[in-house]
Amino acid sequence: MAKRKWVATISILTIAAGLKLASPANAVDNELNCSALPDGAVATLPFPLNKWGQVICTPLGQMLTSHDGWTWLMPDGSGTVLVPSQDIADPKDAVGKMAYFTKIEVTPAKGEEFEKAYGTFHIGFDDKEPKPDAYRVDMTAISGKTIRIFFFDYDTYAWGMACEEAQCDPETRFVILDKDHRPKPRQKSI
Protein backbone atom coordinates (compact mmCIF):
# COMPACT_ATOMS: atom_id res chain seq x y z
CA MET A 1 0.00 0.00 0.00
CA ALA A 2 2.75 2.48 0.96
CA LYS A 3 4.66 1.57 -2.20
CA ARG A 4 1.65 2.27 -4.39
CA LYS A 5 1.10 5.59 -2.63
CA TRP A 6 4.70 6.72 -3.21
CA VAL A 7 4.74 5.53 -6.83
CA ALA A 8 1.34 7.18 -7.39
CA THR A 9 2.68 10.45 -6.01
CA ILE A 10 5.64 10.32 -8.41
CA SER A 11 3.29 9.45 -11.29
CA ILE A 12 0.96 12.36 -10.49
CA LEU A 13 3.90 14.73 -10.30
CA THR A 14 5.38 13.44 -13.52
CA ILE A 15 2.09 14.07 -15.30
CA ALA A 16 1.72 17.51 -13.73
CA ALA A 17 5.31 18.37 -14.63
CA GLY A 18 4.69 17.33 -18.23
CA LEU A 19 1.59 19.46 -18.51
CA LYS A 20 2.80 22.65 -16.85
CA LEU A 21 6.57 22.56 -16.58
CA ALA A 22 9.40 22.05 -19.02
CA SER A 23 11.70 20.50 -16.39
CA PRO A 24 12.07 20.27 -12.61
CA ALA A 25 14.63 23.07 -12.69
CA ASN A 26 11.95 25.26 -14.30
CA ALA A 27 9.24 24.13 -11.89
CA VAL A 28 9.47 27.29 -9.80
CA ASP A 29 6.30 29.31 -10.21
CA ASN A 30 7.32 32.93 -10.76
CA GLU A 31 4.56 34.06 -8.40
CA LEU A 32 5.76 31.73 -5.65
CA ASN A 33 8.97 32.88 -4.08
CA CYS A 34 10.67 30.41 -1.74
CA SER A 35 11.96 33.30 0.33
CA ALA A 36 8.34 34.16 1.20
CA LEU A 37 7.91 30.92 3.15
CA PRO A 38 7.53 31.05 6.93
CA ASP A 39 10.52 30.95 9.28
CA GLY A 40 11.60 27.36 9.72
CA ALA A 41 11.03 26.35 6.09
CA VAL A 42 14.04 24.62 4.54
CA ALA A 43 15.61 26.70 1.79
CA THR A 44 18.94 24.93 1.20
CA LEU A 45 20.05 21.33 1.29
CA PRO A 46 22.90 19.80 3.28
CA PHE A 47 25.81 18.04 1.57
CA PRO A 48 25.81 15.72 -0.35
CA LEU A 49 22.14 16.17 -1.27
CA ASN A 50 22.94 19.66 -2.58
CA LYS A 51 25.32 18.05 -5.10
CA TRP A 52 22.32 16.71 -7.08
CA GLY A 53 19.24 18.40 -5.70
CA GLN A 54 17.40 21.51 -4.67
CA VAL A 55 14.21 22.57 -2.94
CA ILE A 56 11.82 24.37 -5.28
CA CYS A 57 8.52 26.16 -4.73
CA THR A 58 5.54 25.18 -6.86
CA PRO A 59 1.76 25.64 -6.78
CA LEU A 60 1.75 22.33 -4.86
CA GLY A 61 4.22 23.57 -2.24
CA GLN A 62 7.90 22.84 -1.79
CA MET A 63 9.40 19.88 -3.61
CA LEU A 64 12.77 18.20 -3.60
CA THR A 65 14.14 17.53 -7.09
CA SER A 66 17.21 17.81 -9.28
CA HIS A 67 18.95 21.09 -9.93
CA ASP A 68 20.34 22.39 -13.22
CA GLY A 69 22.89 19.99 -14.63
CA TRP A 70 21.39 16.89 -13.00
CA THR A 71 18.24 14.87 -13.60
CA TRP A 72 16.32 12.43 -11.37
CA LEU A 73 14.59 9.76 -13.44
CA MET A 74 12.60 6.61 -12.95
CA PRO A 75 14.79 3.80 -14.40
CA ASP A 76 12.12 2.79 -16.91
CA GLY A 77 12.15 6.33 -18.34
CA SER A 78 8.55 6.94 -17.24
CA GLY A 79 9.26 10.35 -15.78
CA THR A 80 11.13 12.86 -13.70
CA VAL A 81 11.19 12.46 -9.92
CA LEU A 82 9.84 15.23 -7.69
CA VAL A 83 9.39 14.64 -3.96
CA PRO A 84 6.54 16.81 -2.58
CA SER A 85 6.36 18.22 0.93
CA GLN A 86 2.71 17.16 1.11
CA ASP A 87 0.75 14.05 0.18
CA ILE A 88 -0.87 15.31 -3.00
CA ALA A 89 -2.44 11.91 -3.59
CA ASP A 90 -4.65 12.46 -0.52
CA PRO A 91 -6.80 15.60 -0.98
CA LYS A 92 -7.66 15.83 2.75
CA ASP A 93 -3.95 16.42 3.50
CA ALA A 94 -3.40 18.98 0.73
CA VAL A 95 -2.45 22.47 1.86
CA GLY A 96 -1.45 23.85 -1.54
CA LYS A 97 1.43 26.20 -2.12
CA MET A 98 2.08 26.67 1.61
CA ALA A 99 3.31 23.09 2.10
CA TYR A 100 6.98 23.06 2.98
CA PHE A 101 9.77 21.05 4.57
CA THR A 102 10.59 21.98 8.16
CA LYS A 103 13.66 19.76 8.37
CA ILE A 104 15.91 17.85 5.99
CA GLU A 105 18.55 15.73 7.70
CA VAL A 106 21.30 13.78 5.95
CA THR A 107 23.00 10.98 7.89
CA PRO A 108 25.68 8.66 6.50
CA ALA A 109 24.29 5.12 6.44
CA LYS A 110 26.71 2.64 7.97
CA GLY A 111 26.81 -0.82 9.43
CA GLU A 112 23.56 -2.76 9.69
CA GLU A 113 21.48 0.18 8.42
CA PHE A 114 23.65 0.40 5.27
CA GLU A 115 23.60 -3.36 4.69
CA LYS A 116 19.81 -3.57 4.99
CA ALA A 117 19.07 -0.59 2.72
CA TYR A 118 21.80 -1.48 0.22
CA GLY A 119 20.70 -5.12 0.13
CA THR A 120 17.18 -4.06 -0.88
CA PHE A 121 18.40 -1.39 -3.30
CA HIS A 122 20.96 -3.65 -4.99
CA ILE A 123 18.56 -6.46 -5.95
CA GLY A 124 19.20 -7.27 -9.62
CA PHE A 125 22.51 -5.36 -9.86
CA ASP A 126 26.07 -6.67 -10.27
CA ASP A 127 27.30 -8.07 -6.95
CA LYS A 128 30.95 -7.40 -7.87
CA GLU A 129 30.71 -3.63 -8.28
CA PRO A 130 32.26 -1.43 -5.58
CA LYS A 131 29.78 -0.32 -2.95
CA PRO A 132 28.65 3.31 -2.92
CA ASP A 133 28.61 5.83 -0.12
CA ALA A 134 25.08 5.83 1.30
CA TYR A 135 23.04 8.49 3.04
CA ARG A 136 19.71 8.36 4.84
CA VAL A 137 17.70 11.51 4.17
CA ASP A 138 14.76 12.26 6.46
CA MET A 139 12.52 15.09 5.29
CA THR A 140 9.90 16.39 7.71
CA ALA A 141 7.02 18.40 6.29
CA ILE A 142 4.83 21.04 7.94
CA SER A 143 2.20 18.30 8.41
CA GLY A 144 4.63 16.46 10.72
CA LYS A 145 4.98 13.53 8.31
CA THR A 146 8.50 12.32 7.50
CA ILE A 147 9.65 11.02 4.13
CA ARG A 148 12.76 8.80 4.14
CA ILE A 149 14.93 8.26 1.08
CA PHE A 150 18.28 6.50 0.93
CA PHE A 151 20.75 7.93 -1.58
CA PHE A 152 23.60 5.80 -2.94
CA ASP A 153 26.50 7.90 -4.27
CA TYR A 154 28.64 6.28 -6.97
CA ASP A 155 30.70 9.48 -7.52
CA THR A 156 29.64 10.29 -11.12
CA TYR A 157 26.00 9.26 -10.63
CA ALA A 158 23.72 8.22 -7.79
CA TRP A 159 20.51 6.37 -6.98
CA GLY A 160 17.68 7.06 -4.59
CA MET A 161 15.13 4.72 -3.02
CA ALA A 162 12.16 5.46 -0.80
CA CYS A 163 11.76 3.72 2.52
CA GLU A 164 8.85 3.75 4.91
CA GLU A 165 9.73 3.01 8.52
CA ALA A 166 12.17 0.09 8.39
CA GLN A 167 11.00 -1.18 4.98
CA CYS A 168 12.62 -0.04 1.71
CA ASP A 169 11.07 -0.76 -1.66
CA PRO A 170 13.26 -1.46 -4.72
CA GLU A 171 10.38 -0.47 -7.01
CA THR A 172 10.82 3.14 -5.86
CA ARG A 173 14.45 3.30 -7.06
CA PHE A 174 15.36 6.28 -9.21
CA VAL A 175 18.61 7.21 -10.91
CA ILE A 176 20.40 10.54 -10.59
CA LEU A 177 22.45 11.51 -13.62
CA ASP A 178 24.81 14.34 -14.48
CA LYS A 179 23.52 15.74 -17.79
CA ASP A 180 27.00 16.77 -18.96
CA HIS A 181 28.99 13.64 -18.12
CA ARG A 182 28.46 9.97 -18.72
CA PRO A 183 28.34 7.80 -15.60
CA LYS A 184 31.55 5.89 -14.98
CA PRO A 185 31.84 2.74 -12.89
CA ARG A 186 33.03 3.50 -9.37
CA GLN A 187 36.65 2.54 -8.81
CA LYS A 188 37.54 0.15 -6.04
CA SER A 189 39.31 1.79 -3.11
CA ILE A 190 42.93 0.87 -2.55
C-alpha positions in Angstrom: 0.0 0.0 0.0 2.8 2.5 1.0 4.7 1.6 -2.2 1.7 2.3 -4.4 1.1 5.6 -2.6 4.7 6.7 -3.2 4.7 5.5 -6.8 1.3 7.2 -7.4 2.7 10.4 -6.0 5.6 10.3 -8.4 3.3 9.5 -11.3 1.0 12.4 -10.5 3.9 14.7 -10.3 5.4 13.4 -13.5 2.1 14.1 -15.3 1.7 17.5 -13.7 5.3 18.4 -14.6 4.7 17.3 -18.2 1.6 19.5 -18.5 2.8 22.7 -16.9 6.6 22.6 -16.6 9.4 22.0 -19.0 11.7 20.5 -16.4 12.1 20.3 -12.6 14.6 23.1 -12.7 12.0 25.3 -14.3 9.2 24.1 -11.9 9.5 27.3 -9.8 6.3 29.3 -10.2 7.3 32.9 -10.8 4.6 34.1 -8.4 5.8 31.7 -5.7 9.0 32.9 -4.1 10.7 30.4 -1.7 12.0 33.3 0.3 8.3 34.2 1.2 7.9 30.9 3.1 7.5 31.0 6.9 10.5 30.9 9.3 11.6 27.4 9.7 11.0 26.3 6.1 14.0 24.6 4.5 15.6 26.7 1.8 18.9 24.9 1.2 20.0 21.3 1.3 22.9 19.8 3.3 25.8 18.0 1.6 25.8 15.7 -0.4 22.1 16.2 -1.3 22.9 19.7 -2.6 25.3 18.0 -5.1 22.3 16.7 -7.1 19.2 18.4 -5.7 17.4 21.5 -4.7 14.2 22.6 -2.9 11.8 24.4 -5.3 8.5 26.2 -4.7 5.5 25.2 -6.9 1.8 25.6 -6.8 1.7 22.3 -4.9 4.2 23.6 -2.2 7.9 22.8 -1.8 9.4 19.9 -3.6 12.8 18.2 -3.6 14.1 17.5 -7.1 17.2 17.8 -9.3 19.0 21.1 -9.9 20.3 22.4 -13.2 22.9 20.0 -14.6 21.4 16.9 -13.0 18.2 14.9 -13.6 16.3 12.4 -11.4 14.6 9.8 -13.4 12.6 6.6 -12.9 14.8 3.8 -14.4 12.1 2.8 -16.9 12.1 6.3 -18.3 8.6 6.9 -17.2 9.3 10.4 -15.8 11.1 12.9 -13.7 11.2 12.5 -9.9 9.8 15.2 -7.7 9.4 14.6 -4.0 6.5 16.8 -2.6 6.4 18.2 0.9 2.7 17.2 1.1 0.8 14.1 0.2 -0.9 15.3 -3.0 -2.4 11.9 -3.6 -4.7 12.5 -0.5 -6.8 15.6 -1.0 -7.7 15.8 2.7 -4.0 16.4 3.5 -3.4 19.0 0.7 -2.4 22.5 1.9 -1.5 23.8 -1.5 1.4 26.2 -2.1 2.1 26.7 1.6 3.3 23.1 2.1 7.0 23.1 3.0 9.8 21.0 4.6 10.6 22.0 8.2 13.7 19.8 8.4 15.9 17.8 6.0 18.5 15.7 7.7 21.3 13.8 6.0 23.0 11.0 7.9 25.7 8.7 6.5 24.3 5.1 6.4 26.7 2.6 8.0 26.8 -0.8 9.4 23.6 -2.8 9.7 21.5 0.2 8.4 23.6 0.4 5.3 23.6 -3.4 4.7 19.8 -3.6 5.0 19.1 -0.6 2.7 21.8 -1.5 0.2 20.7 -5.1 0.1 17.2 -4.1 -0.9 18.4 -1.4 -3.3 21.0 -3.6 -5.0 18.6 -6.5 -6.0 19.2 -7.3 -9.6 22.5 -5.4 -9.9 26.1 -6.7 -10.3 27.3 -8.1 -6.9 31.0 -7.4 -7.9 30.7 -3.6 -8.3 32.3 -1.4 -5.6 29.8 -0.3 -2.9 28.6 3.3 -2.9 28.6 5.8 -0.1 25.1 5.8 1.3 23.0 8.5 3.0 19.7 8.4 4.8 17.7 11.5 4.2 14.8 12.3 6.5 12.5 15.1 5.3 9.9 16.4 7.7 7.0 18.4 6.3 4.8 21.0 7.9 2.2 18.3 8.4 4.6 16.5 10.7 5.0 13.5 8.3 8.5 12.3 7.5 9.7 11.0 4.1 12.8 8.8 4.1 14.9 8.3 1.1 18.3 6.5 0.9 20.8 7.9 -1.6 23.6 5.8 -2.9 26.5 7.9 -4.3 28.6 6.3 -7.0 30.7 9.5 -7.5 29.6 10.3 -11.1 26.0 9.3 -10.6 23.7 8.2 -7.8 20.5 6.4 -7.0 17.7 7.1 -4.6 15.1 4.7 -3.0 12.2 5.5 -0.8 11.8 3.7 2.5 8.9 3.8 4.9 9.7 3.0 8.5 12.2 0.1 8.4 11.0 -1.2 5.0 12.6 0.0 1.7 11.1 -0.8 -1.7 13.3 -1.5 -4.7 10.4 -0.5 -7.0 10.8 3.1 -5.9 14.4 3.3 -7.1 15.4 6.3 -9.2 18.6 7.2 -10.9 20.4 10.5 -10.6 22.5 11.5 -13.6 24.8 14.3 -14.5 23.5 15.7 -17.8 27.0 16.8 -19.0 29.0 13.6 -18.1 28.5 10.0 -18.7 28.3 7.8 -15.6 31.6 5.9 -15.0 31.8 2.7 -12.9 33.0 3.5 -9.4 36.6 2.5 -8.8 37.5 0.1 -6.0 39.3 1.8 -3.1 42.9 0.9 -2.6 
